[in-house]
């Protein structure tokens, strides 16, 4: 099953990734990738979909889905170095995968989040992603 980054959430102050399940009166019902436990985050929670995240490159910005795909090309079936890895190891990985990343605006702290998200998606979901542009172009079915 393909991973939909528009429904894959990062919540500020919470460890790990979440899958959007439904809207509730008080917020969003989500399911943790790691243990499948459901919870509700209220409207005050800082929730971000991974589809809305980009990294800075010399040419502008690169969507996180593209970054994940480039990391997968470099790493193959191996996991990315963890967030506890040395800054040099993380920089070396991103220099291979995204050689034009903007070192002045894409920090090691950002790299740590990206590799953690990459590893979590690899473990609990799929590195094959839905294509939101293809879904928009698909004609609506008539009933």
Residue pairs with C-beta under 8 A, 6 or more apart in sequence:
1 125
1 126
2 126
2 128
2 129
2 130
3 121
3 125
3 126
3 127
3 128
3 129
3 130
4 129
4 130
5 49
5 50
5 51
5 64
5 65
5 129
5 130
6 49
6 51
6 130
6 132
7 19
7 20
7 49
8 17
8 18
8 19
8 20
8 49
8 50
8 51
8 121
8 125
9 17
9 18
9 19
9 20
9 28
9 30
9 47
9 48
9 49
9 50
10 17
10 18
10 47
10 48
10 50
10 53
10 113
10 117
11 18
11 30
11 41
11 45
11 46
11 47
11 48
12 45
12 46
12 47
12 48
13 45
13 46
14 41
16 32
16 33
16 34
16 120
17 32
17 33
17 50
17 117
17 120
17 121
17 124
18 30
18 31
18 32
18 33
18 41
19 30
19 31
19 32
19 33
20 28
20 29
20 30
20 49
21 28
21 29
21 30
21 31
21 38
22 28
22 29
23 29
24 40
26 40
26 42
26 43
27 40
27 41
27 42
27 43
27 45
28 40
28 41
28 45
28 47
29 38
29 39
29 40
30 38
30 39
30 40
30 41
31 37
31 38
32 38
32 39
33 120
33 121
33 123
33 124
33 125
34 120
34 123
34 124
41 47
50 64
50 65
50 117
51 63
51 64
51 65
51 132
53 63
53 64
54 61
54 62
54 63
54 64
55 61
55 62
55 64
55 67
55 98
55 101
55 102
55 106
55 110
55 114
56 101
56 102
56 105
56 106
57 98
57 100
57 101
57 102
57 106
58 100
58 101
58 102
59 100
62 98
62 101
64 114
64 117
65 129
67 97
67 98
67 114
68 117
68 118
68 121
68 127
68 129
69 127
69 129
70 97
70 98
71 80
71 93
71 97
71 114
71 115
71 118
72 127
73 97
74 93
74 96
74 97
75 93
75 97
79 119
79 122
79 123
80 93
80 115
80 118
80 119
80 122
81 89
81 90
81 93
81 115
82 115
82 116
82 119
83 112
83 113
83 115
83 116
85 115
87 108
90 108
90 111
90 112
90 115
91 103
91 108
91 111
93 111
93 115
94 101
94 106
94 111
95 101
118 127
121 127
